[in-house]
Amino acid sequence: MFDPLVIPPEALAVPLDVAAATRAYFESVPPAARAAADAYFEGGYWLQLWDFLLGSVIGVALLAWRRSP
């Protein structure tokens, strides 16, 4: 399993190179864990799309049936 508490050596350098430390951390994440995180994050876009579409359908239906407050 992925251990997120392992600090890459680039993150311990003085002065800190933020870009190198970030790159080192991302490279330490296993591909399976990164794919799972990406899929979870991108799922939010689908939820936003369906929320918009459902709200639009309900709004159009209320206006078409003249039940809008």
N, C-alpha and C positions, 0 to 999 in steps of 0.2 A: 504494500500500500504506500501511497505517496505521503511523505512526512513533511508538512509545510513549515516545520520549525527549523529545518536545516538552512543555515544562512550561507549563501554563496560567498566565496572569498572576495569577489569583486565588491560586495556590499560592506566589507570590513576595511577597505582601502581608505587611506587618509591622504589627500582630500578625496571625498566621495565623488565618484563619477556616477551620477544617477542613471544615465543611459546604459552604461555597462552593467550596473547592478541590476537594473530592470531586465535587460536582455539575459543575463545569467539566471535570474529567477525563472523567467519564462522558459528557458531551455531546460531547466531542471524539472519542469512539470511533465509527467508522462503523457504521451499522445492520447491515451484513452481518457485520462482525467481532463485534458484540455478539450477533447471532442465533446465530452459530457457537459462541461461548463459552457461551451459555445452553443450546444443544442438547447440548453436550459435558457440561456440569455436570449437567443433568437426566437424562442417560443413566445416571448413577451410581445414581439411584433405581431404574431398571429392573433394573440388575444386582443390587441388594440384594433386590428383590422376587423375582427368579428364584432367587437363592441361597437365600432362605428357603423358597420353594415346593419346590425340589429337595431341600433338606435335610429338609423335612417329609415328603415322599413316601418318601424313603429310610428315615427313622426309623419311619414307620408300617409300611413293608414289613418292616423288620427285626423289629419287634414282632409283626406278624401271623404271620410265619414262625418266630417264636421263636428267632431267630438273634442277638438282642441280647446283647452281652457283659455 
